[in-house]
């Protein structure tokens, strides 16, 4: 792959969006997490928690959006693109709730491969719940376990970003791109 497509993963409220925003400020091409947009759109249509009420539909919408992000990333002029969550996240969340999904989900994870995966650990001190993030901290830990298992099952080596200042986390990611 000529293009480096780097994914940041981790359970809810582990600092992914903050890290993505810091990378943007440094001039890097970054794609945001799309689940909040999907959730907000469903809420406009009267579905308070689409993931809880219609998990397969929610996951299909996320899969579609993440595939679109992957394809867009390959077209970027810059050699490195960062993405907040990747395609295997969809499977990890389906595993977390114990729901089944079509074979096309697994196929998408095999077809669209990322260059590197950085994982942010659960961090109770920064954990915040809100209208779109309904999980408790304990649930975030379980989701983290499913993320590790799912990404590893697709052959990814996960690089854990230490709990540290935003600047130090950014530096850690940038220093580990060439390794």
C-alpha positions as CSV (number, residue, x, y, z in Angstrom):
1,X,0.0,0.0,0.0
2,X,1.5,3.4,-1.1
3,X,-0.8,5.2,1.2
4,X,-0.5,4.9,5.0
5,X,-4.0,4.6,6.5
6,X,-3.6,4.7,10.2
7,X,-6.5,3.9,12.5
8,X,-7.0,5.0,16.1
9,X,-9.1,2.6,18.1
10,X,-10.2,2.3,21.8
11,X,-13.2,2.0,23.9
12,X,-15.6,4.9,24.4
13,X,-13.9,8.1,25.9
14,X,-10.3,6.9,25.7
15,X,-9.2,10.1,24.0
16,X,-9.4,9.2,20.3
17,X,-11.2,12.3,19.2
18,X,-8.9,14.6,21.2
19,X,-5.9,12.9,19.6
20,X,-7.4,13.2,16.1
21,X,-8.1,16.9,16.7
22,X,-4.5,17.4,17.9
23,X,-3.2,15.7,14.8
24,X,-5.4,18.0,12.6
25,X,-3.9,21.0,14.4
26,X,-0.4,19.7,13.4
27,X,-1.5,19.6,9.8
28,X,-2.3,15.9,9.3
29,X,-5.2,14.6,7.3
30,X,-7.7,13.0,9.7
31,X,-11.1,11.5,9.4
32,X,-13.5,11.8,12.3
33,X,-15.6,9.1,14.0
34,X,-18.9,8.8,12.1
35,X,-21.0,7.0,14.7
36,X,-22.1,10.3,16.4
37,X,-23.5,11.5,13.0
38,X,-25.4,8.3,12.5
39,X,-26.8,8.5,16.1
40,X,-27.8,12.1,15.7
41,X,-29.5,11.4,12.4
42,X,-31.5,8.6,14.0
43,X,-32.4,10.8,16.9
44,X,-33.8,13.3,14.5
45,X,-36.0,10.5,13.2
46,X,-37.2,9.6,16.7
47,X,-34.9,6.7,17.4
48,X,-33.1,7.6,20.6
49,X,-30.4,4.9,20.6
50,X,-30.2,3.3,17.1
51,X,-27.4,0.9,18.2
52,X,-29.6,-0.4,21.0
53,X,-32.9,-0.5,19.1
54,X,-31.7,-1.6,15.7
55,X,-28.1,-2.7,16.0
56,X,-27.8,-4.3,12.6
57,X,-29.1,-1.2,10.8
58,X,-26.7,0.9,12.9
59,X,-23.8,-1.4,12.1
60,X,-24.7,-1.5,8.4
61,X,-24.7,2.3,8.3
62,X,-21.3,2.5,10.1
63,X,-19.8,-0.2,7.8
64,X,-20.9,1.8,4.7
65,X,-19.5,5.0,6.1
66,X,-16.2,3.5,7.2
67,X,-15.7,1.8,3.8
68,X,-16.4,5.2,2.2
69,X,-13.8,6.8,4.5
70,X,-11.2,4.1,3.6
71,X,-11.8,4.7,-0.1
72,X,-11.5,8.5,0.4
73,X,-8.3,8.1,2.3
74,X,-6.7,6.2,-0.5
75,X,-7.4,9.2,-2.8
76,X,-5.8,11.8,-0.5
77,X,-2.7,13.6,-1.8
78,X,-0.9,13.3,1.6
79,X,1.0,10.0,2.2
80,X,-0.6,9.5,5.7
81,X,-4.2,9.6,6.7
82,X,-5.5,9.1,10.3
83,X,-9.0,7.7,10.9
84,X,-10.9,7.6,14.2
85,X,-12.1,4.0,14.3
86,X,-12.0,1.4,11.5
87,X,-14.1,-1.2,9.8
88,X,-13.3,-4.0,12.3
89,X,-14.8,-1.8,15.1
90,X,-18.2,-2.6,13.6
91,X,-17.6,-6.3,14.2
92,X,-16.2,-5.7,17.7
93,X,-19.3,-3.9,18.8
94,X,-21.6,-6.6,17.3
95,X,-19.5,-9.2,19.3
96,X,-19.9,-7.0,22.4
97,X,-23.7,-7.1,22.2
98,X,-23.7,-10.8,21.1
99,X,-25.5,-10.1,17.8
100,X,-24.9,-11.8,14.5
101,X,-24.2,-10.0,11.2
102,X,-23.9,-10.9,7.5
103,X,-20.7,-12.4,6.0
104,X,-20.2,-9.1,4.1
105,X,-19.1,-7.5,7.4
106,X,-16.2,-10.0,7.7
107,X,-15.4,-9.7,4.0
108,X,-15.1,-5.9,4.3
109,X,-12.6,-6.3,7.2
110,X,-10.5,-8.6,5.0
111,X,-10.8,-6.5,1.9
112,X,-10.0,-3.1,3.3
113,X,-6.7,-3.3,5.2
114,X,-5.1,-0.5,7.3
115,X,-1.4,0.2,7.6
116,X,-1.2,0.5,11.3
117,X,-3.5,0.4,14.3
118,X,-3.0,2.4,17.4
119,X,-5.1,1.6,20.5
120,X,-5.9,3.9,23.3
121,X,-6.5,2.2,26.6
122,X,-9.6,2.8,28.9
123,X,-8.8,5.8,31.1
124,X,-11.2,6.4,34.0
125,X,-9.9,9.9,34.7
126,X,-11.0,11.2,31.2
127,X,-14.1,9.1,30.8
128,X,-17.3,11.0,30.1
129,X,-20.8,9.8,29.2
130,X,-23.2,11.8,27.1
131,X,-26.3,11.6,24.9
132,X,-24.4,9.7,22.2
133,X,-22.1,7.8,24.5
134,X,-24.3,5.8,26.7
135,X,-21.8,3.1,27.9
136,X,-20.5,3.0,31.4
137,X,-16.8,2.9,32.1
138,X,-17.1,-0.9,32.9
139,X,-18.8,-1.4,29.5
140,X,-16.0,0.6,27.9
141,X,-13.5,-1.9,29.2
142,X,-15.5,-4.8,27.8
143,X,-15.7,-3.1,24.4
144,X,-11.9,-2.6,24.6
145,X,-11.4,-6.3,25.0
146,X,-13.6,-7.0,21.9
147,X,-11.7,-4.4,19.9
148,X,-8.4,-6.1,20.7
149,X,-9.7,-9.5,19.9
150,X,-11.4,-8.5,16.7
151,X,-8.5,-6.5,15.3
152,X,-6.0,-9.2,16.3
153,X,-8.1,-11.8,14.5
154,X,-7.6,-9.9,11.3
155,X,-3.8,-10.0,11.8
156,X,-3.2,-6.5,13.1
157,X,-0.5,-5.7,15.6
158,X,-2.0,-3.2,18.1
159,X,0.3,-0.4,19.3
160,X,-0.9,0.9,22.6
161,X,-0.7,4.6,23.2
162,X,0.2,5.4,26.8
163,X,-2.0,7.5,29.1
164,X,-0.2,10.8,28.9
165,X,-0.7,14.4,27.8
166,X,-2.3,15.0,24.4
167,X,1.0,16.3,23.1
168,X,2.9,13.3,24.3
169,X,0.3,11.0,22.8
170,X,0.6,12.8,19.5
171,X,4.4,12.5,19.6
172,X,4.2,8.8,20.5
173,X,2.0,8.1,17.4
174,X,4.2,10.1,15.1
175,X,7.4,8.5,16.4
176,X,5.9,5.0,15.9
177,X,4.7,5.6,12.3
178,X,8.1,4.6,10.9
179,X,8.6,1.6,13.1
